[in-house]
């Protein structure tokens, strides 16, 4: 598919960001990963983002990344777009972009460059180099040390026809409003905060039609029901789900750094679909927190 077709598909529904399965030695295990993707596909995500943040992209070697992407692309078999994580320094990011393309991915999610803080001109040059290196559609992930305002993003769009998406990981409603007012439908807009469900309703009003749902990993029906309530602007249903599940879930997630990923794998274990441990430097939930999460999940799976 073309970059524009990929972007259109991404904007049509809820997005799945699967975890990456590891054994007790922290090695990638393909078969349970593929089984998990097959199960997620039964719940109709609009696209699947393999080896993304929830999939621990930051802990994968280039060879492991290629294996994860190849497994995802094979299992999806063209049913939905497969978008790959991509990041680090410019030349390394280009290597990941080429590996994703060779594995058959349909697009890239470009994470911030490693470690450094840079001026907008440098971020534009970095993103442009990655875009220029691939035929795939690219989604820019606006977060941490890679934040562009509407002017910088417009410049990047002008020089990169295959830059087709913008994922927000900041939560600045004013910035998102300025970006959407400036660029309109030039990009597909994706909510990308941890537990993006909390921002889903207000973001919908400024053109953000979809978001990344980590909860989809272990409660796909709940995630889709919540998304449907958002899209029909059912405030009562959204607020009830926030109050009864999402906000208590966030309260657990906020207790430790890195729990945004750890709690998802704990949720997988809670429903009997163990994806293995998180890789260091991430840490696992405590046994008490796992029990608390199990009680929260009970009756929703």
N, C-alpha and C positions, 0 to 999 in steps of 0.2 A: 504494500500500500504506500501511497505517497505520504509525506509528512503531514499534509493537510488532512488527508483521510484518517490518519492515525489520531490527530488532534480531535477531529469530529467524533470519532468513536469514544475517545477518552471522556469527552464532555457529556456523553449520553447517559451515564449512570454511575453507580457507586464503584470505587476502585479498590481492588484487593492487593494488599502488600504482604505476600506470604513470608513466614519465617523460613530460615534455612535450617534443615535438619542436620544435627551432628550426633555422633556417638559419644561414648564416655571419654574417648581419646581426642575429642574435638575434630574428628574427621567428618567431612561431608558424606552423608549416606543418601544415595540417590533414590532408592525404591520408596521409602516412606515419604520422601519429599514429593515424588511424583504422585503417590497416592493422595497426599494432602491437596495437591493442585487439582486432581481429578474431583475431589470432594468439593472444593471451592467452586469449581466450574458448574457444579450442579445447582449452585445458588446464584448464577447469572451475574457475575461482575461485568462491568463495562470493559475493563482492561485488567491485566495482571502485571504488577511491577515486581520483577524478579531481582533478587540481590539488591534490594533497596535498603533503606535505613532499618526497617523492621527485619529485613533479611540479612542484617549484619554485613553489608557491603564493606564496611571499614575494616573488617577482620579477614577478608578473603584475599588470597593471593590471586594473581592474574590467571593461573591455571585453574584454580578452584572456581573462580568467577566464570570462566568459560564452561566448566562442567555444570555449574548450576544453571547457567543460561541455556545450554544445550538441552538439559533435562526438561526445563520449563517449556521451551519452544516445542520440543518433541511431544510432550504431554498435552499441551494446549492444542496443537495440530490445527492452527489457524482459526480456532473458534473465536478468540478475542485477541487484541493486540498484546504483545509481550513487550514491556518497556524495561530496559536495563538500567541499573545504577551506573554512574560514571563520575569520576572525581580524582582528587589529589592534584599534584602539579600538572601543568599544561601537557607536557610530553607524556606523562603517565596516563593522564585522562584520555589522550588520543589513543594510547595503546588499549585502554579499556573500551573505547568507542569502536576500534577496529575488531576487537574480540567479540563484542556484542553483535556487530554486523555479521561477522563470520558465523556466529552461532544462530543467526536467523532472527534476531530481535527486530521489533518493529519501530523502536524509538529509544531515546536515551533520557534519563533524568539526571541532569548535571548538578552534582553536589558542589559545595564551596571548595575552593582550592585549599590544600593542606596548610594549616597553621597560620599563614601570614595574613595580616590585614593590609588591604590595598585600596588605592584610589579608584573611583569609578572607571577611569580610562584603562587602568590595568585589568580590572574585572571584565570590561568589554573586550579587551584584546585576548584575554584568556578564553572567554566563552566563544568568541569568533573563531579562534584557532581550532577549537573542538568542533564547532559547527562546520567549518570549512573542510575538516578531515573526513567527513562522513556524509553519506546520502540520507541517513536516518533523520527523522524529525527529533528535535531537541526541546526538552522542557527545562527551563532555568529554575533552580530551587533557590528562592530568595530567603536566606537565613544566615544566622551567625556572622561570619566574616565576609559574606558575599551578599550585600544588600544594595539593590539598585533602586533609584527613584524613577519617576515616570520619564524624565528627560533622558537619563542614561539608558533605560530600557527601550525607549523609542529609537535611539541611535543604534542599539544592538539589533533591533528588528529591521531597521533599514539596510543593514549590511549582511543580514543572515536570513535569507528566505526560509531556511529549514528550521529556524527558531519558531516554534509553533505553540509553545505553552509556557505558563508561568505558575509556579507552585509557591504559595506563600507559607513561610514558616515563622513569621514575625508576629502576626496578630495586630497589625496597625491598620485599623479600619479606614483612617483618613488616607493613608498611603495607598491602600487598595482602591479607594474611591477615585483618587487622582489618576492612578494607573488605568483604571477601566474607562474613566472619562476621556483620557488622552488616546488610548489605543483601541477601545471598543472591541470588536470581534476579530481583531488581528490575531489574538491569542486565545487559547482555551485557558481558563483560570481554575486552579485547583487549590482547595484548602489543604494545608500541609502541616498544621500544628499537631503536637502530640494530642491524641484524642480529639480529633478535628470536629467531632460531633458537637462539641460545645459552641463552636462558631458557625455551625451550619446554617441556621436560620438567618442571622444578620448578614452573613456572606452571600446568601442566595440573592438578597435584595440588591447587591452591587455586582451581580454578574458571575459569581462563583457557583457554577452549576454542579460541581462535584467535589469530592474530597477523598483523601486516603484514609481508609478505615482499618486500623490494626485489629480492632475488635472482630472484624470479619473473619479472622483466623479461627476463632473458637466459638463465636456466636453469629454465624452468617445470616441466619433468618432474622435475628434481632436487628442486626446491622442494616439489612435491606428494609425491614419494616420501619426502622427509624428514618432511613433515607426517604422512603415513600412519604412518611408524615411530613418531613421537611419540604419535599417538592410540592405537596398539596397545601403547604402552609398551615398545617394542623397544629397550632401552637399548644393546645391542651395536651395532645398526645406527645409532642416533643418534650414539653416540660415535665410530664409524668415520667418519661423514660430517663430524662436527665436526673430527676430527683431520685428515682428508684434504683437506677443502676450506674449511669455514666459518672455522676459526681462522686458517689462512694468509691467507684473504681479509680477515679482520678486521685482521690484522697490517699489510696494505697500507693499509686504510682509516684506520687510526689515525695514519698518518704526517703528515697535514696536516689542518688545520681545514677542514671542508666536504667532505671526501672521501666522506662518507656518500652524497652525491648524485653526485659526480663519478665515483666508482668504478662506479656503476650504468650511467651513460652510456658509460663505458669498456668495461664488459662488453657492452653493446649493440653497440658498434663491433667488439669482438673476435669476435662471432658473425656479423658481416656484416649487422647491422640498425642501422646508424648513426642515432642520434637527434639528432645535431648537438651543439653545444657546450653547456656549462652557462653560464648568465648570470653576469656579475660581480655580487657580489664573490666568487663561487666560482671556483676555479681548477682547471685540468685536471691529471690525472695526468701525470707525466713519461713520456717515451718508454720508459725502462727499466722503469718501473712498469707501463706498458701491456703490455710484453712479458712481464713476470712474471705479470700477470693472465691473459694469453692462454695461457700454459703451464699455469696452474692450471685454466683452463676446458677446455682441450683434452681431448677424449674424453668430456665430460659433456653437451655440447649435443645 
